Amino acid sequence: MTKELKQEFTLRITQANKTQLITILYEMVLLYLKEAEEALDVQDKRAYKDAIRKIRDCMNELMMSLHLEYDLARNLLQLYQFISRELVQASIHYEKENLQHIRNIIRQLHKAYKQIEGQDASGPVMGNTQTVYAGLTYGRNTLNESINDPAGNRGFCV
């Protein structure tokens, strides 16, 4: 993941509500799946294992965030466990087929959560974050970001 993407994800996470956080995690999984496939293409086993580890970390975060008192959460847990098993197989056999299974599932989940994002009217999960204003400047295709933090207090409240 490039430095710019990390900054973008960080900004989005600080401004996200609960549903958007899940969507962001799905997007991160899709990105890491792409990185794993690219590593396989160039036979870079170390980068491949690293991408698999990052996917596993995202999946663990998704599993830990489930409220298992709901039937839907228990169904998602089974799906996440299936993905974890596919990740184990992918890390052992170095085959894209397992990664493609995971990608298909995550794309469908991402699509579903993207649709319900608009229904979640709750505010950002994190508080006390910096306000970032971004807009096009007079330069061609130039993005200028301005951070507004009058208090200088960067501690996050969750």
Disulfide bonds with the S-S distance in Angstrom:
none
